[in-house]
Amino acid sequence: MSAVLAAAGMALLGGCATFDESAVASGGGDLQSIVVQRLSVDPMTRDNVYGVEAVNGQVTIRGAVQSEAERMRVLSIVRGAPGVLGVTDRLRVVR
């Protein structure tokens, strides 16, 4: 529960909504918070909503993106977060 509050608090403080409560998974709260925070400060991703799950260094990212460029940016941010060992891409490009 504290991971949910921490991630939600970071999203609110950043002035954006990049946190999807339904995507919370146990065992990855700190990493999840790091990924959410990084997505919330990037100009290309900060105004979008992504589902972020993190378990044992494995991050699953979900959501709709407007372009392949945005998709690649999201994946780059997630992969660049400290502690990420692998990424499952569940993003979909919608036009």
TIMI-2910 file (N, C-alpha, C, CB; in pm, 1 decimal, decimal comma, always signed):
<rs>
+----------+----------+----------+----------+----------+----------+----------+----------+----------+----------+----------+----------+------+
!      n_x !      n_y !      n_z !     ca_x !     ca_y !     ca_z !      c_x !      c_y !      c_z !     cb_x !     cb_y !     cb_z ! resn !
+----------+----------+----------+----------+----------+----------+----------+----------+----------+----------+----------+----------+------+
!    +81,8 !   -118,7 !     +0,0 !     +0,0 !     +0,0 !     +0,0 !    +86,4 !   +125,3 !     +0,0 !    -93,2 !     -0,3 !   +119,5 !  Met !
!   +198,0 !   +123,1 !    +73,3 !   +283,2 !   +242,0 !    +76,7 !   +344,2 !   +271,0 !    -59,8 !   +393,8 !   +224,7 !   +180,4 !  Ser !
!   +369,1 !   +166,7 !   -140,0 !   +421,9 !   +188,2 !   -275,2 !   +319,9 !   +260,8 !   -360,5 !   +460,6 !    +54,6 !   -340,9 !  Ala !
!   +192,6 !   +226,4 !   -341,0 !    +86,6 !   +293,1 !   -416,1 !    +83,6 !   +440,4 !   -381,0 !    -50,1 !   +228,4 !   -388,0 !  Val !
!    +86,5 !   +470,1 !   -252,2 !    +81,9 !   +609,1 !   -208,2 !   +205,0 !   +686,0 !   -252,7 !    +68,4 !   +616,1 !    -57,3 !  Leu !
!   +321,4 !   +625,2 !   -244,9 !   +444,1 !   +693,3 !   -285,8 !   +440,6 !   +725,5 !   -434,3 !   +567,0 !   +607,5 !   -253,1 !  Ala !
!   +402,1 !   +630,0 !   -515,8 !   +398,3 !   +652,9 !   -660,0 !   +289,7 !   +753,1 !   -696,3 !   +375,5 !   +521,1 !   -734,6 !  Ala !
!   +174,8 !   +741,3 !   -633,8 !    +66,8 !   +835,7 !   -660,7 !   +106,2 !   +975,5 !   -616,6 !    -62,2 !   +792,2 !   -590,2 !  Ala !
!   +172,6 !   +985,6 !   -502,7 !   +218,2 !  +1115,6 !   -454,1 !   +318,6 !  +1179,1 !   -547,5 !   +278,7 !  +1101,8 !   -316,7 !  Gly !
!   +410,3 !  +1100,1 !   -600,5 !   +508,4 !  +1154,1 !   -694,3 !   +440,7 !  +1205,2 !   -820,0 !   +612,4 !  +1048,3 !   -730,1 !  Met !
!   +341,7 !  +1132,2 !   -868,5 !   +271,1 !  +1175,5 !   -989,0 !   +198,2 !  +1306,7 !   -964,3 !   +172,0 !  +1067,8 !  -1035,2 !  Ala !
!   +136,6 !  +1320,1 !   -847,8 !    +65,0 !  +1443,4 !   -815,9 !   +160,7 !  +1560,4 !   -799,2 !    -17,7 !  +1425,4 !   -689,2 !  Leu !
!   +271,1 !  +1537,4 !   -732,1 !   +368,6 !  +1643,9 !   -712,2 !   +429,6 !  +1689,3 !   -843,2 !   +477,6 !  +1598,3 !   -618,0 !  Leu !
!   +441,7 !  +1598,5 !   -937,9 !   +499,2 !  +1632,7 !  -1066,8 !   +400,7 !  +1705,0 !  -1157,0 !   +548,8 !  +1508,9 !  -1135,2 !  Gly !
!   +275,3 !  +1715,9 !  -1113,5 !   +176,9 !  +1787,7 !  -1193,0 !   +127,1 !  +1709,4 !  -1312,4 !   +234,1 !  +1916,1 !  -1239,5 !  Gly !
!   +135,0 !  +1577,7 !  -1304,2 !    +91,5 !  +1497,1 !  -1416,2 !    +27,3 !  +1370,4 !  -1365,6 !   +207,9 !  +1465,0 !  -1509,2 !  Cys !
!    -22,5 !  +1290,6 !  -1456,1 !    -88,6 !  +1166,5 !  -1417,8 !    -27,9 !  +1050,9 !  -1495,3 !   -240,7 !  +1174,9 !  -1442,6 !  Ala !
!    +85,5 !   +999,8 !  -1448,7 !   +147,2 !   +887,3 !  -1517,9 !   +131,6 !   +758,8 !  -1438,9 !   +294,2 !   +914,9 !  -1543,4 !  Thr !
!    +48,7 !   +760,1 !  -1335,4 !    +35,0 !   +643,8 !  -1249,9 !   -102,9 !   +582,1 !  -1264,4 !    +61,2 !   +681,0 !  -1105,0 !  Phe !
!   -108,7 !   +453,8 !  -1286,1 !   -233,1 !   +380,1 !  -1298,3 !   -239,9 !   +282,7 !  -1181,8 !   -243,1 !   +305,9 !  -1435,9 !  Asp !
!   -326,4 !   +309,5 !  -1083,4 !   -332,3 !   +228,1 !   -962,0 !   -360,0 !    +81,6 !   -991,1 !   -438,2 !   +281,7 !   -869,1 !  Glu !
!   -431,1 !    +49,7 !  -1097,2 !   -463,6 !    -89,4 !  -1127,0 !   -340,6 !   -169,6 !  -1167,5 !   -567,5 !    -96,0 !  -1237,0 !  Ser !
!   -230,6 !   -101,6 !  -1193,3 !   -109,5 !   -170,2 !  -1238,6 !    -11,4 !   -199,1 !  -1126,5 !    -41,2 !    -88,4 !  -1343,7 !  Ala !
!    -52,9 !   -182,3 !  -1001,8 !    +37,4 !   -202,8 !   -889,1 !    +63,2 !   -352,0 !   -869,7 !    -21,1 !   -140,5 !   -760,2 !  Val !
!   +188,4 !   -386,6 !   -851,4 !   +225,6 !   -525,2 !   -823,4 !   +312,6 !   -528,3 !   -698,9 !   +299,7 !   -589,6 !   -944,5 !  Ala !
!   +303,7 !   -633,1 !   -621,7 !   +384,3 !   -642,5 !   -501,2 !   +528,9 !   -674,7 !   -535,7 !   +327,3 !   -748,2 !   -406,8 !  Ser !
!   +619,8 !   -631,4 !   -450,6 !   +759,4 !   -664,4 !   -466,0 !   +838,1 !   -569,9 !   -554,6 !   +770,6 !   -799,3 !   -518,8 !  Gly !
!   +777,9 !   -468,7 !   -610,4 !   +851,2 !   -378,7 !   -697,6 !   +817,3 !   -233,0 !   -675,1 !   +825,4 !   -414,1 !   -839,3 !  Gly !
!   +763,7 !   -202,0 !   -557,6 !   +716,3 !    -66,6 !   -530,5 !   +819,4 !    +41,9 !   -550,8 !   +666,8 !    -59,0 !   -392,8 !  Gly !
!   +941,7 !    +22,9 !   -501,9 !  +1043,9 !   +125,8 !   -517,0 !  +1081,2 !   +145,9 !   -662,5 !  +1167,2 !    +90,0 !   -436,5 !  Asp !
!  +1101,4 !    +39,1 !   -735,0 !  +1135,5 !    +48,3 !   -876,6 !  +1020,1 !   +108,7 !   -954,4 !  +1171,6 !    -89,7 !   -933,2 !  Leu !
!   +900,7 !    +69,1 !   -920,7 !   +782,3 !   +125,1 !   -984,7 !   +779,8 !   +276,8 !   -964,9 !   +653,3 !    +60,4 !   -928,0 !  Gln !
!   +807,1 !   +322,3 !   -844,8 !   +809,1 !   +466,0 !   -815,6 !   +914,6 !   +539,3 !   -896,7 !   +833,6 !   +489,0 !   -667,7 !  Ser !
!  +1029,9 !   +477,7 !   -911,9 !  +1137,9 !   +538,5 !   -990,2 !  +1095,4 !   +554,1 !  -1135,3 !  +1266,6 !   +453,9 !   -981,0 !  Ile !
!  +1036,8 !   +450,4 !  -1191,9 !   +993,3 !   +455,0 !  -1331,9 !   +884,0 !   +559,8 !  -1350,0 !   +942,7 !   +316,3 !  -1378,0 !  Val !
!   +785,3 !   +560,0 !  -1261,2 !   +676,2 !   +657,7 !  -1269,3 !   +731,8 !   +799,5 !  -1261,0 !   +572,8 !   +633,9 !  -1156,6 !  Val !
!   +825,3 !   +822,6 !  -1170,0 !   +883,6 !   +955,8 !  -1154,6 !   +956,9 !   +997,9 !  -1280,6 !   +978,6 !   +959,4 !  -1035,2 !  Gln !
!  +1032,5 !   +907,4 !  -1339,6 !  +1107,1 !   +941,1 !  -1462,1 !  +1013,8 !   +972,3 !  -1578,9 !  +1200,5 !   +826,0 !  -1500,4 !  Arg !
!   +905,7 !   +896,9 !  -1589,2 !   +807,7 !   +923,6 !  -1695,6 !   +736,7 !  +1057,3 !  -1672,4 !   +704,0 !   +809,2 !  -1703,3 !  Leu !
!   +721,0 !  +1094,8 !  -1546,0 !   +646,5 !  +1217,1 !  -1513,1 !   +724,7 !  +1345,3 !  -1539,3 !   +605,1 !  +1213,5 !  -1368,8 !  Ser !
!   +854,9 !  +1336,0 !  -1558,0 !   +934,2 !  +1457,5 !  -1581,0 !   +980,4 !  +1472,7 !  -1725,4 !  +1054,4 !  +1457,9 !  -1490,3 !  Val !
!   +959,9 !  +1371,6 !  -1806,7 !  +1002,2 !  +1380,2 !  -1946,2 !   +897,3 !  +1455,7 !  -2028,0 !  +1025,7 !  +1238,8 !  -2005,0 !  Asp !
!   +939,1 !  +1554,6 !  -2106,9 !   +842,6 !  +1634,1 !  -2184,3 !   +753,8 !  +1552,4 !  -2278,2 !   +916,2 !  +1736,1 !  -2264,7 !  Pro !
!   +803,7 !  +1441,3 !  -2329,6 !   +725,4 !  +1362,2 !  -2424,6 !   +626,8 !  +1268,8 !  -2354,0 !   +818,4 !  +1280,9 !  -2513,9 !  Met !
!   +652,7 !  +1234,5 !  -2228,5 !   +571,4 !  +1133,1 !  -2161,4 !   +493,1 !  +1184,5 !  -2041,2 !   +658,5 !  +1021,4 !  -2117,7 !  Thr !
!   +522,1 !  +1303,1 !  -1994,3 !   +465,5 !  +1349,4 !  -1866,7 !   +314,9 !  +1371,2 !  -1866,1 !   +530,7 !  +1475,5 !  -1828,1 !  Arg !
!   +252,6 !  +1392,3 !  -1979,1 !   +109,1 !  +1418,6 !  -1982,0 !    +25,4 !  +1294,4 !  -2011,7 !    +79,5 !  +1524,1 !  -2084,4 !  Asp !
!    +86,9 !  +1179,1 !  -2014,3 !    +17,2 !  +1055,7 !  -2048,9 !     +5,2 !   +963,0 !  -1928,7 !    +89,3 !   +984,5 !  -2162,6 !  Asn !
!    -83,0 !   +866,3 !  -1939,7 !   -104,3 !   +768,4 !  -1833,5 !    -50,0 !   +633,8 !  -1880,2 !   -255,7 !   +757,8 !  -1795,6 !  Val !
!    +35,2 !   +575,2 !  -1797,0 !    +92,4 !   +444,0 !  -1827,5 !    +69,8 !   +353,0 !  -1707,8 !   +244,8 !   +454,5 !  -1862,0 !  Tyr !
!    +46,5 !   +228,6 !  -1735,5 !    +42,7 !   +129,6 !  -1629,4 !   +183,6 !    +77,3 !  -1610,6 !    -57,1 !    +14,0 !  -1661,7 !  Gly !
!   +232,5 !    +81,6 !  -1487,3 !   +369,0 !    +38,1 !  -1458,2 !   +363,6 !    -68,3 !  -1349,4 !   +458,9 !   +158,4 !  -1414,5 !  Val !
!   +414,2 !   -186,0 !  -1380,6 !   +427,8 !   -293,1 !  -1282,8 !   +575,4 !   -327,9 !  -1273,2 !   +341,9 !   -418,4 !  -1321,8 !  Glu !
!   +622,0 !   -349,6 !  -1151,7 !   +762,0 !   -387,7 !  -1132,9 !   +770,5 !   -499,8 !  -1030,8 !   +847,3 !   -266,2 !  -1087,9 !  Ala !
!   +831,7 !   -609,2 !  -1070,4 !   +851,2 !   -723,2 !   -982,0 !   +990,9 !   -778,2 !  -1005,3 !   +743,0 !   -832,8 !  -1005,6 !  Val !
!  +1073,1 !   -774,2 !   -902,1 !  +1207,9 !   -830,9 !   -908,4 !  +1289,0 !   -779,3 !  -1026,9 !  +1199,5 !   -981,1 !   -915,1 !  Asn !
!  +1280,9 !   -650,1 !  -1053,3 !  +1358,4 !   -588,7 !  -1160,5 !  +1296,0 !   -597,4 !  -1298,4 !  +1491,0 !   -650,4 !  -1165,2 !  Gly !
!  +1186,1 !   -669,9 !  -1310,2 !  +1116,0 !   -683,9 !  -1437,3 !  +1000,6 !   -584,0 !  -1440,6 !  +1064,2 !   -829,9 !  -1457,5 !  Gln !
!  +1000,6 !   -497,3 !  -1538,5 !   +898,4 !   -392,8 !  -1548,8 !   +808,9 !   -420,5 !  -1668,7 !   +963,3 !   -252,4 !  -1560,9 !  Val !
!   +678,6 !   -414,4 !  -1645,5 !   +580,4 !   -421,5 !  -1753,6 !   +518,9 !   -284,2 !  -1767,3 !   +470,7 !   -530,8 !  -1726,5 !  Thr !
!   +519,0 !   -231,2 !  -1889,3 !   +463,5 !    -98,7 !  -1917,0 !   +345,9 !   -114,9 !  -2012,1 !   +571,4 !     -3,0 !  -1977,4 !  Ile !
!   +233,3 !    -51,6 !  -1975,1 !   +109,9 !    -60,2 !  -2054,4 !    +58,0 !    +79,6 !  -2083,1 !     +1,9 !   -144,1 !  -1980,8 !  Arg !
!    -14,3 !    +90,9 !  -2192,2 !    -80,4 !   +216,8 !  -2222,0 !    -85,4 !   +243,2 !  -2370,2 !    -11,1 !   +330,3 !  -2152,3 !  Gly !
!   -149,6 !   +353,3 !  -2403,1 !   -160,8 !   +396,2 !  -2541,9 !    -63,8 !   +510,4 !  -2566,9 !   -305,9 !   +438,9 !  -2575,7 !  Ala !
!     +3,1 !   +506,1 !  -2680,2 !    +94,5 !   +613,1 !  -2721,6 !    +50,5 !   +662,9 !  -2858,8 !   +243,5 !   +563,3 !  -2724,8 !  Val !
!    +87,4 !   +785,9 !  -2889,6 !    +42,9 !   +848,7 !  -3013,6 !   +130,2 !   +814,8 !  -3134,6 !    +39,1 !   +997,3 !  -2995,3 !  Gln !
!   +251,5 !   +767,8 !  -3109,8 !   +343,3 !   +742,0 !  -3221,3 !   +447,6 !   +638,2 !  -3180,8 !   +412,7 !   +872,9 !  -3266,8 !  Ser !
!   +514,2 !   +586,9 !  -3281,5 !   +624,6 !   +494,2 !  -3256,1 !   +738,1 !   +566,4 !  -3183,2 !   +675,9 !   +432,7 !  -3388,8 !  Glu !
!   +757,7 !   +694,0 !  -3212,8 !   +861,5 !   +772,6 !  -3144,7 !   +832,2 !   +782,8 !  -2995,4 !   +871,9 !   +913,7 !  -3206,3 !  Ala !
!   +706,3 !   +805,3 !  -2960,4 !   +670,0 !   +811,6 !  -2818,6 !   +690,4 !   +675,4 !  -2752,1 !   +523,3 !   +857,9 !  -2802,2 !  Glu !
!   +651,3 !   +569,8 !  -2822,5 !   +671,2 !   +434,6 !  -2769,1 !   +817,9 !   +408,8 !  -2739,8 !   +618,3 !   +329,5 !  -2867,2 !  Arg !
!   +903,3 !   +443,0 !  -2833,7 !  +1047,5 !   +421,8 !  -2815,4 !  +1101,5 !   +506,5 !  -2700,2 !  +1123,4 !   +454,9 !  -2945,1 !  Met !
!  +1049,9 !   +627,6 !  -2683,4 !  +1094,1 !   +714,5 !  -2574,2 !  +1054,7 !   +654,6 !  -2439,2 !  +1034,0 !   +855,9 !  -2589,7 !  Arg !
!   +930,3 !   +607,5 !  -2428,2 !   +885,2 !   +544,9 !  -2303,4 !   +973,9 !   +426,0 !  -2269,7 !   +737,5 !   +500,4 !  -2314,5 !  Val !
!   +997,7 !   +339,8 !  -2367,3 !  +1080,4 !   +221,4 !  -2342,8 !  +1222,6 !   +259,6 !  -2304,3 !  +1082,5 !   +131,7 !  -2466,3 !  Leu !
!  +1276,0 !   +363,1 !  -2365,0 !  +1410,3 !   +410,0 !  -2331,4 !  +1416,9 !   +458,5 !  -2186,8 !  +1453,0 !   +522,3 !  -2426,5 !  Ser !
!  +1316,2 !   +532,8 !  -2145,7 !  +1311,5 !   +583,1 !  -2007,7 !  +1302,9 !   +466,7 !  -1909,3 !  +1191,1 !   +678,8 !  -1988,2 !  Ile !
!  +1215,4 !   +370,9 !  -1937,8 !  +1198,8 !   +256,8 !  -1848,4 !  +1328,1 !   +176,4 !  -1841,0 !  +1082,4 !   +167,3 !  -1895,4 !  Val !
!  +1386,6 !   +146,1 !  -1955,5 !  +1510,5 !    +66,5 !  -1956,5 !  +1625,9 !   +137,9 !  -1887,3 !  +1550,1 !    +33,3 !  -2099,7 !  Arg !
!  +1624,8 !   +270,1 !  -1888,7 !  +1732,3 !   +347,4 !  -1827,9 !  +1720,4 !   +366,8 !  -1678,2 !  +1739,2 !   +478,7 !  -1891,9 !  Gly !
!  +1610,2 !   +324,4 !  -1620,3 !  +1592,3 !   +341,2 !  -1476,0 !  +1681,2 !   +243,0 !  -1401,1 !  +1444,2 !   +321,4 !  -1436,2 !  Ala !
!  +1746,2 !   +289,8 !  -1294,4 !  +1832,2 !   +200,8 !  -1216,5 !  +1750,7 !    +88,1 !  -1152,8 !  +1907,1 !   +280,1 !  -1107,9 !  Pro !
!  +1801,0 !    -33,3 !  -1167,4 !  +1733,7 !   -148,5 !  -1109,8 !  +1648,3 !   -226,6 !  -1208,1 !  +1649,3 !   -104,5 !   -997,4 !  Gly !
!  +1627,5 !   -172,3 !  -1328,0 !  +1548,1 !   -243,2 !  -1428,5 !  +1634,8 !   -350,3 !  -1493,3 !  +1492,0 !   -144,8 !  -1536,0 !  Val !
!  +1588,2 !   -473,8 !  -1483,9 !  +1660,9 !   -586,2 !  -1543,4 !  +1599,8 !   -630,3 !  -1675,5 !  +1663,9 !   -703,3 !  -1447,1 !  Leu !
!  +1472,5 !   -600,2 !  -1693,7 !  +1404,1 !   -637,4 !  -1816,4 !  +1274,6 !   -559,3 !  -1828,9 !  +1376,7 !   -788,4 !  -1820,0 !  Gly !
!  +1226,3 !   -546,1 !  -1953,2 !  +1104,9 !   -469,2 !  -1979,7 !  +1013,1 !   -550,2 !  -2070,4 !  +1138,8 !   -331,7 !  -2044,1 !  Val !
!   +888,1 !   -559,0 !  -2030,2 !   +784,2 !   -616,8 !  -2115,6 !   +701,6 !   -501,7 !  -2169,6 !   +694,3 !   -720,2 !  -2037,6 !  Thr !
!   +699,6 !   -489,6 !  -2300,5 !   +632,6 !   -378,9 !  -2369,2 !   +490,2 !   -418,5 !  -2403,8 !   +709,7 !   -338,1 !  -2496,7 !  Asp !
!   +394,7 !   -355,1 !  -2336,6 !   +252,8 !   -373,9 !  -2365,7 !   +190,8 !   -242,0 !  -2413,5 !   +178,1 !   -426,8 !  -2240,7 !  Arg !
!   +275,3 !   -154,3 !  -2468,2 !   +228,1 !    -27,0 !  -2522,7 !   +162,5 !    -51,3 !  -2657,7 !   +344,5 !    +74,7 !  -2535,9 !  Leu !
!    +64,5 !    +30,1 !  -2690,4 !     +2,0 !    +20,4 !  -2823,0 !     -4,5 !   +159,8 !  -2885,0 !   -141,1 !    -42,9 !  -2813,6 !  Arg !
!    +28,3 !   +164,4 !  -3011,8 !    +25,6 !   +290,9 !  -3085,5 !   -116,4 !   +310,8 !  -3137,4 !   +130,6 !   +291,9 !  -3203,6 !  Val !
!   -176,0 !   +425,0 !  -3101,1 !   -309,3 !   +459,6 !  -3148,9 !   -300,1 !   +591,2 !  -3222,9 !   -411,7 !   +468,1 !  -3031,8 !  Val !
!   -367,0 !   +601,4 !  -3335,6 !   -358,4 !   +723,8 !  -3415,9 !   -493,8 !   +781,1 !  -3439,6 !   -290,3 !   +697,9 !  -3548,1 !  Arg !
+----------+----------+----------+----------+----------+----------+----------+----------+----------+----------+----------+----------+------+
</rs>
